[in-house]
Amino acid sequence: MTGFEAPNTTAVAFVGLGVMGLPMLANVAGAGFDARAFDIAPQARERAREHGHTVVDTSADALAPADVVITMLPDTPHVEQVAREVLATCRPGTLLIDMSTISPLTTAELARTLADAGMAMVDAPVSGGVRGAVAGALSIMVGGAPEDVERARPVLAPMGEVTRMGPAGAGQATKACNQVAVAINIQAVCEAFTLGVKLGVDPEPLRKALLGGSAASWVLEHLGPQMIDGDDSAGFRIALQVKDLRIATDAAARTATPLPGAAGVQDLYLEAVAHGEATNGNQALSRVYERLAAVHIARQ
Ligand code: NAD
């Protein structure tokens, strides 16, 4: 194993080159790391090649030389799959940094499995969206043993602000809490706009009035205008919001934790999916409320 004190000698495998992974890879490669990239989708590999990255056509070609493996994949089963490939392909001492949003409980189990094989894993899910990924300004919530997090830090630093939250799984637990708080906040803004419209108050002055008081929030400030403009574009897709709320409510169920707010907003997002709106941005929960209450939040 080479030293992590000299970042550009660290061989990095970057697996998962989607809307988040590709700009994150650009920041890792831009910081001088020797990065080999892989995605199962040929079109994602092609896009990464067009951006000038070193892309290989099999996961083994990416994983075999790696000191550090970064994953940015859709969901828990995808990370479990790549973790199995890491176990089969990589050398003892390899560090897996999973930056996807997946189950905290599965993460803790995977970290134990990798440790048993003489490898290490840290979970490092992110908040900040595509904009944060491009700017290298993600909030990175990290779980893992302190020495593993220190090994991960130089590779993570080009992608954003690193905060260690606790042992393996604590990063994913933090991300689940983040998603619960954001989703319920979106619901709160939708309900305020819905009631306002029903009572004859225009949503934009209502939004401005609420921003000046204790109802002010990031959601009201940044997603409220999109709801009012009828801009359903993503941003953060409803399909991912549903996945993240499932992760949170599943962890809640497995730990006997009642979360009525998260369960309720999850059902409302499923209504959006049932109407074919899974690719809308998560602010488009407002469309569900427009149907429920027969109102127009979006300007006509
Ligand atoms: P995405 O669907 O755009 O990209 C995922 C990529 O993983 C795809 O290109 C897919 O082909 C690839 N992939 C799937 N299985 C694979 C495998 N076994 N081996 C190699 N490649 C594989 O998703 P995204 O929006 O980039 O999100 C990735 C993760 O980041 C998700 O867990 C998501 O919840 C989280 N996240 C997304 C955002 C966002 O704004 N999009 C923000 C924060 C966190």
Residues whose N, C-alpha, C, O or C-beta is under 5 A from the ligand:
A	BS01	NAD	V15 G16 L17 G18 V19 M20 G21 F38 D39 I40 A41 A44 M72 L73 P74 D75 H78 Q81 M99 S100 T101 V126 S127 G129 V130 G235 F236 L240
